[in-house]
Amino acid sequence: MAFFARASPSQAIRRLKDQSQFLNRLLCSCGWQNRSIATAVDDAKASVHSSVESGGKKRINLCSAINDALYIALDSDPRSYVFGEDVGFGGVFRCTTGLADTFGKHRVFNTPLCEQGIVGFGIGLAAMGNRAVAEIQFADYIFPAFDQIVNEAAKFRYRSGNLFNCGVGHGALYHSQSPEAYFCHVPGLKVVIPRSPTQAKGLLLAAIRDPNPVIFFEPKWLYRLSVEDVPEGDYTLPLSQAEVIREGGDITLVGWGAQLAIMEEACVEASKEGISCELIDLRTLLPWDKEIVEASVNKTGRLLVSHEAPITGGFGAEIAASITERCFLRLESPVARVCGLDTPFPLVFEPFYMPTKNKILDAIKASVNF
């Protein structure tokens, strides 16, 4: 069990009461019962791989990249709002630091600690033509809003006959769980997980501007650990388009988020033994890029999928099944999965639970030598 500071309900309620009459009318018009999670609306530009408006790069970590993306979203569109758990003072990870001071407490504000309410406010705000980015600070806390995400946000466009947009933006990540597979089973949602600061900024801006609900998971342990040169301007990266980050000919490895760094280490070790690995970052899990994975597996004849979530029912099983259907006659060995164990996430035994470099390397060798 983890403890962290967050605003008291009474303080958050007072802040909500201070919002403009416009926001209050939005709440009433959508009826608080219409709920979805974090929102991000209008004018999807995800098809543009990179539209940097200003040159130059700066070396920042993933947390700063998220902050930069939110700043651009708020600065570029007065209809953008950031709200939810602890965003008023920057959040426990400081991803929203300075936003309230810059854009005002009417656009960046804490809410009552009620995930259903946060989600409900988000869908109403988005439905009325705004860009709403709601913060559910840990993914463990997303479950109270599960009904609103699945039954309201995901179905809002379908139910309205394509009359309304409803997008999902800022879902934050977990204490220890990896719940992405739950949401990948819901038609109407998009699920995105970045691997680095550059990816996080570009994908988050694309998610905010996508007219559909997007669950955006942020790998928490990369907030400070992952640092790279990130374009300073406004740019987006395409959703539902995987990226080949390492080319190879003997086996295809597929992953997402923080696991990519572990998988790349395994690829380096495998290369020392003469095994050429092709590594693909899926980036978007729903809908995922089947074509680029299929093309790679047709070339290598082998596939390994790795993720931190438990192996049973994990999204790796969907990838394995789909690629087996598409590439059955090309496969030289069974599809391998290196994932978390089917247990609650253990604190003391975390090294045994996690899909480590050595576990992946062993699976690579077993597949190649099958």
C-alpha positions in Angstrom: 0.0 0.0 0.0 1.3 3.4 -1.0 0.5 6.8 0.6 0.8 10.1 -1.1 -0.3 13.7 -0.6 -3.4 15.0 -2.3 -5.9 17.8 -1.9 -8.6 17.3 0.7 -12.2 16.9 -0.7 -13.3 20.2 1.0 -10.5 22.2 -0.7 -11.2 20.6 -4.0 -14.9 21.3 -3.8 -14.3 24.9 -3.0 -12.0 25.1 -6.1 -14.7 23.6 -8.2 -17.3 26.1 -7.0 -14.9 28.9 -8.0 -15.0 27.8 -11.7 -16.8 30.0 -14.2 -20.5 29.9 -14.8 -19.6 28.5 -18.2 -18.1 25.4 -16.7 -21.0 25.0 -14.3 -23.5 25.2 -17.3 -21.5 22.5 -19.0 -21.8 20.2 -16.0 -25.5 20.8 -15.9 -26.0 20.3 -19.6 -24.3 17.0 -19.7 -25.9 15.8 -16.5 -23.2 14.5 -14.1 -24.2 11.0 -14.9 -22.7 11.1 -18.4 -19.1 9.9 -17.7 -15.9 9.0 -19.4 -12.2 9.3 -18.3 -9.8 12.0 -19.1 -10.7 13.9 -22.3 -9.0 15.3 -25.3 -10.9 16.5 -28.3 -11.1 17.8 -31.9 -9.0 17.9 -35.0 -6.9 14.7 -34.9 -3.5 15.2 -36.4 -2.1 11.8 -35.5 -1.4 11.1 -39.2 1.3 13.7 -39.1 4.4 11.9 -37.9 6.1 15.1 -36.8 5.1 18.7 -37.4 7.6 20.6 -35.4 6.7 24.3 -35.5 9.9 25.6 -34.0 13.4 24.2 -34.5 15.7 23.1 -31.8 15.7 20.5 -29.1 16.2 20.4 -25.3 17.3 17.5 -23.2 14.5 16.7 -20.8 13.0 13.6 -19.0 9.6 12.0 -19.6 7.9 13.9 -16.8 9.0 17.2 -18.3 7.9 16.1 -21.8 4.4 15.5 -20.4 4.4 18.9 -18.8 5.6 20.5 -22.0 2.8 18.8 -24.0 0.2 19.9 -21.5 1.6 23.5 -21.6 1.3 23.5 -25.4 -2.2 22.1 -25.3 -3.3 24.8 -22.9 -1.4 27.5 -24.7 -2.6 26.7 -28.2 -6.3 26.3 -27.5 -8.3 28.3 -24.9 -10.8 25.4 -24.8 -8.3 23.2 -23.1 -8.6 22.3 -19.4 -6.5 20.2 -17.1 -8.2 18.9 -13.9 -8.3 16.0 -11.5 -6.2 14.7 -8.7 -3.6 17.1 -7.4 -3.0 19.0 -10.7 -3.4 22.3 -8.9 0.0 22.1 -7.2 1.7 20.0 -9.8 0.8 16.4 -8.7 2.9 14.0 -6.8 5.1 13.4 -9.8 5.1 17.2 -10.7 3.8 16.6 -14.2 1.5 19.6 -14.0 3.9 21.9 -12.2 3.4 25.6 -13.1 0.4 25.1 -15.3 -2.1 26.6 -12.8 0.1 29.6 -12.2 0.4 30.2 -15.9 -3.1 29.5 -17.2 -5.1 30.2 -14.1 -7.1 28.1 -11.6 -10.1 28.2 -13.9 -8.3 26.1 -16.4 -6.0 23.9 -14.2 -7.7 22.8 -11.0 -8.1 20.1 -8.5 -11.4 18.2 -8.2 -13.1 16.2 -5.5 -11.3 12.9 -5.0 -14.0 11.0 -6.9 -12.8 9.2 -10.1 -16.4 8.8 -11.3 -16.9 12.5 -10.9 -13.6 13.4 -12.7 -14.5 11.1 -15.5 -18.1 12.4 -15.7 -16.9 16.0 -15.8 -14.4 15.1 -18.6 -17.0 13.6 -20.9 -19.4 16.5 -20.5 -16.7 19.0 -21.1 -15.5 17.2 -24.3 -19.0 16.7 -25.6 -19.6 20.5 -25.5 -16.6 21.1 -27.7 -13.7 21.5 -25.3 -10.4 19.7 -24.8 -10.5 18.2 -21.4 -7.5 16.5 -19.9 -8.4 14.7 -16.6 -5.7 13.4 -14.2 -6.3 10.0 -12.6 -3.0 10.0 -10.8 -2.4 6.3 -10.4 -4.0 3.7 -12.6 -5.0 1.7 -9.5 -7.6 4.4 -9.0 -9.0 4.2 -12.5 -11.3 1.2 -11.6 -14.0 3.3 -9.8 -14.4 5.0 -13.2 -14.4 1.8 -15.2 -18.1 1.8 -15.9 -18.0 5.4 -17.1 -15.0 4.7 -19.4 -16.5 1.5 -20.9 -20.2 2.3 -21.0 -20.1 6.1 -21.6 -16.8 7.4 -23.1 -16.2 4.4 -25.4 -19.8 4.4 -26.7 -20.5 8.2 -26.7 -19.7 8.7 -30.4 -21.6 5.6 -31.5 -24.6 6.4 -29.3 -24.8 10.0 -30.5 -24.7 9.0 -34.2 -21.3 10.6 -34.6 -22.6 14.0 -33.4 -20.3 14.4 -30.5 -16.6 14.0 -29.8 -15.2 12.5 -26.7 -11.5 11.9 -26.3 -9.4 10.7 -23.4 -6.1 12.2 -22.5 -4.1 11.9 -19.3 -4.6 8.6 -17.5 -1.3 8.5 -15.6 0.1 5.2 -14.5 0.1 2.9 -11.5 1.7 2.0 -8.2 2.6 -1.4 -9.6 -0.2 -2.7 -11.8 -0.4 -2.7 -15.6 -4.1 -2.6 -16.4 -3.9 -1.8 -20.1 -5.4 -5.1 -21.2 -8.7 -4.3 -19.5 -9.3 -1.3 -21.7 -8.0 -3.0 -24.9 -11.2 -5.2 -24.7 -13.4 -2.1 -25.2 -14.3 -1.1 -28.8 -14.3 2.7 -29.1 -11.3 3.4 -27.0 -7.7 4.0 -28.0 -4.9 2.9 -25.6 -1.4 4.5 -25.8 1.8 3.9 -23.9 5.0 5.8 -24.7 8.6 4.6 -24.2 10.5 7.9 -23.9 10.2 11.7 -23.4 10.1 12.4 -27.2 7.4 9.7 -27.7 5.5 10.9 -24.7 5.2 14.5 -25.8 4.3 13.7 -29.4 1.8 10.9 -28.6 0.2 12.9 -25.8 -0.5 15.9 -28.0 -1.9 13.5 -30.6 -4.1 11.9 -28.0 -5.3 15.3 -26.7 -6.3 16.3 -30.3 -7.8 13.0 -31.3 -11.7 13.2 -31.3 -11.9 9.7 -29.8 -11.4 8.5 -26.2 -7.7 7.8 -25.6 -6.4 6.1 -22.5 -2.8 7.4 -22.1 -0.6 5.4 -19.7 2.6 6.9 -18.6 5.5 4.6 -17.4 6.0 6.0 -13.9 9.5 4.8 -13.3 10.6 6.5 -16.5 9.5 10.0 -15.3 13.0 10.9 -14.1 15.1 8.0 -15.5 14.4 8.5 -19.2 16.1 11.6 -20.5 16.7 12.7 -24.1 16.7 15.6 -26.5 13.1 16.5 -27.2 11.8 18.9 -29.9 10.8 22.2 -28.2 7.9 23.0 -30.5 4.5 21.6 -31.1 4.5 18.2 -32.8 2.5 15.0 -32.9 3.3 11.4 -33.4 0.8 9.1 -35.2 -1.5 6.9 -33.1 -1.9 3.3 -34.1 1.4 3.2 -35.9 4.1 1.0 -34.5 7.8 1.8 -34.9 10.7 -0.5 -35.7 13.4 0.8 -33.4 15.9 -2.0 -34.2 16.2 -4.0 -37.4 17.0 -7.7 -37.4 16.5 -10.9 -39.3 16.3 -13.8 -36.8 13.4 -12.9 -34.5 10.8 -10.2 -34.0 10.4 -8.7 -30.5 7.3 -6.6 -29.7 6.7 -4.5 -26.6 5.6 -1.1 -25.4 6.3 1.5 -22.7 9.1 0.9 -20.2 9.6 -2.7 -21.2 11.2 -1.5 -24.5 14.4 -0.6 -22.6 14.7 -4.0 -21.1 14.0 -5.7 -24.4 16.7 -3.6 -26.2 19.2 -4.7 -23.6 18.3 -8.3 -24.4 18.7 -7.6 -28.1 22.2 -6.3 -27.5 23.1 -9.4 -25.5 21.6 -11.7 -28.2 23.6 -10.0 -30.9 26.8 -11.0 -29.1 25.8 -14.6 -29.7 25.1 -14.0 -33.4 21.3 -13.5 -33.1 19.8 -10.6 -35.0 16.7 -9.2 -33.3 14.1 -6.8 -34.8 12.5 -4.7 -32.0 9.1 -3.1 -32.5 7.5 -0.5 -30.2 3.8 -0.9 -30.6 3.1 2.6 -29.0 -0.7 2.2 -29.5 -2.2 -1.0 -28.2 -5.7 -0.2 -29.4 -6.1 -0.2 -32.3 -2.7 -1.8 -32.8 -0.5 -1.9 -36.0 -0.9 -5.5 -37.1 0.6 -4.8 -40.5 4.0 -3.7 -39.4 4.3 -6.7 -36.9 3.1 -9.1 -39.6 5.6 -7.9 -42.1 8.4 -8.3 -39.6 7.4 -11.8 -38.6 7.1 -12.9 -42.2 10.7 -11.8 -42.5 12.1 -13.3 -39.3 9.8 -16.3 -38.8 9.7 -15.8 -35.1 7.9 -13.6 -32.6 8.4 -12.8 -28.9 6.1 -10.4 -27.0 7.0 -9.0 -23.6 5.0 -6.9 -21.1 4.9 -6.3 -17.3 1.2 -7.3 -16.9 0.4 -10.9 -15.9 0.7 -13.4 -18.8 -2.8 -14.8 -18.7 -5.2 -12.5 -20.5 -2.4 -10.0 -21.1 -2.4 -8.1 -24.4 0.5 -10.2 -25.6 -2.0 -13.1 -26.0 -4.0 -11.0 -28.5 -0.8 -10.2 -30.5 0.2 -13.9 -30.4 -3.1 -15.1 -31.6 -3.4 -12.5 -34.4 0.1 -13.1 -35.7 -0.3 -16.8 -35.6 -3.4 -16.5 -37.8 -1.7 -14.2 -40.2 1.8 -15.8 -40.3 1.2 -19.4 -39.5 3.0 -20.9 -42.5 5.9 -18.6 -42.0 6.5 -19.3 -38.3 9.7 -21.3 -37.5 8.8 -21.6 -33.8 5.8 -21.0 -31.4 5.2 -17.4 -30.5 6.9 -16.7 -27.2 5.6 -14.5 -24.3 7.8 -13.1 -21.5 5.5 -11.4 -19.1 4.6 -10.8 -15.5 3.5 -13.7 -13.3 -0.1 -14.6 -12.6 0.1 -13.3 -9.0 -0.6 -10.0 -7.3 2.4 -7.7 -7.8 4.9 -8.8 -5.1 7.0 -6.2 -3.3 9.8 -8.3 -1.9 9.8 -10.7 -4.9 9.6 -8.1 -7.6 12.8 -9.3 -9.4 11.2 -12.7 -9.8 8.0 -11.2 -11.1 9.3 -8.9 -13.7 10.1 -9.9 -17.3 13.9 -9.2 -17.0 16.6 -9.0 -19.6 17.8 -12.5 -18.8 14.3 -14.0 -19.1 13.9 -12.4 -22.5 17.3 -13.5 -23.6 16.6 -17.1 -22.6 13.3 -16.9 -24.6 15.1 -15.5 -27.6 17.6 -18.4 -27.6 14.9 -21.0 -27.1 12.9 -19.6 -30.1 15.9 -19.4 -32.4 17.0 -22.9 -31.4 13.6 -24.5 -31.6 
